[in-house]
Amino acid sequence: MWAWTDPEVRRHLGGPVTEQVVRIRQRRVVGAPGVHAVVRSADDVVLGLVSVEPAAREGETEVSYQFLPEHWGHGYAREAVGAVVEATLLDTPSVVALTQEANAPSRRLLEAVGMSHAASFVEYDAHQVLYRRSR
């Protein structure tokens, strides 16, 4: 998927991945439960990806997302991530999301969908923040 190789998208996610990793990820995500392609209905353009992973972080369900830069700032991520969080909370008591402390746009997105800062720590050699939303 293009978002995995885009330097701007991957700036706070460990950097772009190799083509070999892209091929492996593509085989794993196509048709996988909890992986949602975000497609603009007006023209069927794929804008990004939102994933849900049950029991990912200390038993809590984690939501993650990636959108290409040309689609940032238009509300697509807020709408898609918000809808996935709402739907996920129907079946689980809480949802968490992780982003780097330095990723201010991602932090604003998580706050916009009703998530609250729950923890700060260092992981992957970077300062991380964990956000949570409960039913």
C-alpha positions in Angstrom: 0.0 0.0 0.0 1.3 3.4 -1.0 1.0 4.8 2.6 3.6 2.3 3.8 6.3 3.8 1.5 5.4 7.5 1.7 8.1 9.3 3.8 5.6 12.0 5.1 3.0 9.4 6.2 5.7 7.3 7.9 7.6 10.1 9.5 6.2 9.2 13.0 5.9 5.5 12.2 9.5 4.4 11.8 10.0 5.5 8.2 9.0 4.0 4.9 9.1 0.2 4.6 10.8 -1.8 1.9 9.0 -3.2 -1.1 9.4 -6.7 0.3 7.6 -5.6 3.5 4.9 -3.9 1.4 4.2 -7.2 -0.5 4.0 -9.1 2.8 1.6 -6.6 4.3 -0.5 -6.5 1.2 -1.0 -10.3 1.5 -1.9 -10.0 5.2 -4.4 -7.1 5.0 -6.5 -7.8 1.9 -9.7 -9.3 3.3 -8.4 -9.3 6.9 -10.9 -8.6 9.6 -10.5 -5.2 11.1 -8.7 -3.6 8.2 -10.8 -0.9 6.5 -9.8 0.9 3.3 -11.2 4.5 3.3 -12.6 5.3 -0.1 -14.0 8.6 -1.2 -17.5 7.9 -2.5 -17.5 10.7 -5.1 -14.7 9.1 -7.2 -13.7 5.8 -5.5 -10.2 7.2 -4.6 -8.6 5.3 -1.8 -7.6 7.9 0.9 -6.2 5.8 3.6 -6.5 2.8 5.9 -8.0 2.3 9.4 -7.3 -0.9 11.3 -8.7 -2.4 14.4 -6.7 -4.9 16.4 -8.5 -6.6 19.3 -6.4 -7.2 22.5 -3.4 -5.4 21.0 -2.3 -3.4 24.0 -2.6 -5.1 27.4 -5.9 -6.6 26.3 -7.4 -3.4 24.9 -8.5 -3.0 21.3 -6.2 -0.6 19.3 -7.2 1.5 16.3 -4.6 2.7 13.9 -4.7 4.7 10.7 -2.7 6.0 7.8 -3.7 8.6 5.1 -1.7 10.1 2.3 -0.7 13.7 2.8 -2.8 15.0 -0.1 -5.9 13.9 1.8 -4.9 15.5 5.1 -6.9 18.4 6.4 -10.1 17.6 4.7 -11.8 15.8 7.6 -11.6 12.3 6.0 -9.5 10.8 8.7 -11.6 12.3 11.5 -14.8 10.9 9.8 -13.3 7.5 9.2 -11.4 7.0 12.5 -14.4 8.4 14.4 -16.8 6.0 12.7 -14.5 3.0 13.4 -14.0 4.0 17.0 -17.8 4.3 17.5 -18.5 1.0 15.8 -15.7 -0.7 17.8 -17.1 0.6 21.1 -20.3 -1.3 20.5 -18.4 -4.5 21.1 -15.6 -3.6 23.5 -15.4 -1.5 26.6 -12.5 0.7 25.4 -10.4 1.6 22.4 -6.8 2.9 22.5 -4.6 4.5 19.9 -0.9 5.2 19.9 1.0 8.1 18.3 4.3 9.8 18.7 4.3 12.7 21.1 5.7 14.9 18.3 2.8 14.0 15.9 0.6 17.0 16.8 -1.9 16.4 13.9 -2.5 12.8 14.9 -3.0 13.9 18.6 -5.6 16.5 17.5 -7.3 13.8 15.4 -7.6 11.5 18.4 -8.9 14.2 20.6 -11.4 15.2 17.9 -12.9 11.7 17.9 -13.3 11.8 21.7 -10.2 10.1 22.9 -8.2 11.3 25.9 -4.5 11.2 26.7 -4.0 8.2 29.0 -0.3 7.6 29.1 3.1 8.7 27.9 6.2 6.5 27.5 9.1 5.7 25.3 8.8 2.9 22.8 10.5 2.4 19.4 13.2 4.9 20.6 10.6 7.7 20.6 8.3 9.5 23.0 4.8 8.0 22.5 1.4 8.9 23.8 -1.5 6.5 24.3 -5.1 7.8 23.9 -8.2 6.0 25.2 -11.9 6.2 24.8 -14.3 4.1 26.9 -18.0 3.5 26.5 
